Each structure stands twice: as C-alpha cells, then as structure tokens.
C-alpha cells in the first residue's frame, strides 16, 4: 500500500509543530498520518526537534542566565547556590540539544577547561510559538 503524498501545507504545519512537540504532537495535528510516516518525513526534511524547558527548573534558570549574556557553569552555580558539577552536566546537555552555544573561556588559575554559554537564537525563535 502506498501512502498519499504530503501537501505543502501539511509539511509546513507538521514542521512547525514538530519543532517543539515531536511526532506525537504532529499525530494530534494530522491524525490521518501515522507516526512512522511523520518520523520518516521529519528525517527526510531534516526537521530539528527542540527541547522544551519547563519554568522553575534549574535548566530554565540556566537558560535565563545565558540569555542575559555569556555565562560559565561557575557563574550559574554560584548564583543558584548549587554544586558546579550538576550545573556543568545540565549545561552540557543543553549544549548537546542545541539550546545553548558554547565557546572556550579563559581558563582559571587551575588550568581547568571552561566554557562560556549563550542561548541559541534559533531555539528561542522555535520555542516562542
């Protein structure tokens, strides 16, 4: 059985919803499309899947701090009064998920590798919707 070709409007609507809700959200928008068909279309179109960050979480506080300008894990950890290792791990995950950008920062006296993080403007735009 062959599937019905996707219309331009279906692709535009699906892509817009997929950014923040993934294939589950697109299934609700387009109930006549299977999840497998949506995932295939997303792979073919190379649609990015953005991470949603809930308000009040440590991740949201990190993003808020990085929105104000470049910050390091040490800056955020000292502001929040939280262990720097846990903040570094969360910031690294946000970087991997393309929520944050990072650049190498000046290394402190101990020679440790340090990064400055800023928020990805594409993520901000995609999650405004």
Buried (B, 14 or more C-beta within 10 A) or exposed (E): EEEEEBEEEBBEBBBBBBBBBBBEBBBEBBEEBEEEBBBBBBEEEEBBBBBEBEEEEBBEBBBBBBEEEBBBBBBBBEEBEBEBEEBBEBBBBBBEBBBBBBEEBEEEEEEEEBBBBBBBEBBEEBBEE
